Amino acid sequence: MGKRHKGTPRKQRALFVQATTTREATEIVITIDRATGEIRFDQPMADVYLGASYDRAKGPKILSRVPQHGSPTFDVAAALRQNFDVVCAVDTNTTLSNGIKYSATGVLIVREAQNNSQTGRVDWNFDVPFCILFQGLAHPEENRGWQLALEILYARNLIKETDRVGLIVDCDLGNIPDYNNRIKPVCEAFYLPPTVQLIYASTDAGNENVANNALYWSDRVAAQCLEKANANAIPFRTQENAPFTAVAIVGVDRAEP
């Protein structure tokens, strides 16, 4: 994770909402509700995203991008509350140790805690239901991690088929709209389930907002599990006819900072 050196000025952030018209248009009228911060378009829009970025020499750095439906907003926390019933963060780390390729997929469930009435701040809890460890996970490792994490979340009834699920990830930004629209498979023949949308967040901005923070902690969970795997502290189960040679589902109490 990239870190800002002490004393280095924080780069100015830009919040933006991007959307695509569903029909040809010569003009678009946009109104903003001052009381709620919600944005309204005068015509139907598709592929609506809330983004955060900052400028850099080689082009804007995208920090997060959250899909939105209905009335969009410039607030990430509000966008998560309005558009999803369950929010999860999934990150996969891969390393090579003693000639064995290990991958770990850290999984978090993001839950909104009770609002702080004195500060007005929204607090969030990060539950870690499990981490998946693999030997020989096939490329693309990150995308396979999303698929396998979703399969286990559904199997354990941690998410339901009717839940609107936001899955926070940190790669393949350019393909996310096509994944969310089921134009492209995430990997091989696997398309996102109908009620799942990918949310992008960069690990270079762990404290930027709740999406970035959740992604940072899922990365930490994966890193800690990889350390255990490299130390031969995790028993694996071999499996045939799978995109990996062996797997272990690890229970995680908490992520150590």
SULQUI-V897073 format. One line per field, one symbol per residue. ss: DSSP state (2 for helix, 1 for strand, 0 for the rest). phi: phi as a letter, one per 30 degrees, with the letter a starting at -180 (. if undefined). psi: psi as a letter, one per 20 degrees, with the letter a starting at -180 (. if undefined). A space follows every 10 residues. Layout:
ss->???
phi->???
psi->???
This chain:
ss->0000000000 0001111111 1000000001 1100000111 1000111111 1111000000 1111111100 0110022222 2220011111 1111111001 1111111111 1100000000 0001111000 1111100000 2222222222 2222200000 0000111110 0022222222 0000001001 0000011111 1000000002 2222222222 2222222222 0000001100 0000011111 0000000
phi->.dbddejddd dddbcbccab ddbdbcabcb bbdddcidcb cdadbbhcbc bbabdbedke cdcaacdbbi cdbccdeddd ddcbdbcbbb bccbbcbhic dcbbcdbbcc bdddddddci dccbccccda bccbcidddd dddddedddd ededdcidbc ddddcccdbb biedceeddd chdcddahcc ceeeccbdcc bdddbecdad dddddedddd eddddddddd chcbdccdbc hbdacabbcc dbdacdd
psi->pqqpqpipqp qpqppqpqrp qirqqhqppp qpohgijqpp qjrpqrlpqp qprqqrgjrp ophqopqqrc orrjpgghhg ghiqhppqpp ppqqrppkjp opqpoppqpp pprpqohgij qpqqpopnhr qppqpkpqqo gghhggghgg ghgghjkhqq hipoppoprk rkghigghgh jkhqqgpdjo qqqhjppppp pqijmhjgah gggghghhgg ggghhhgggh jkjppqpqpr lrkrhqqpop ppgrpp.
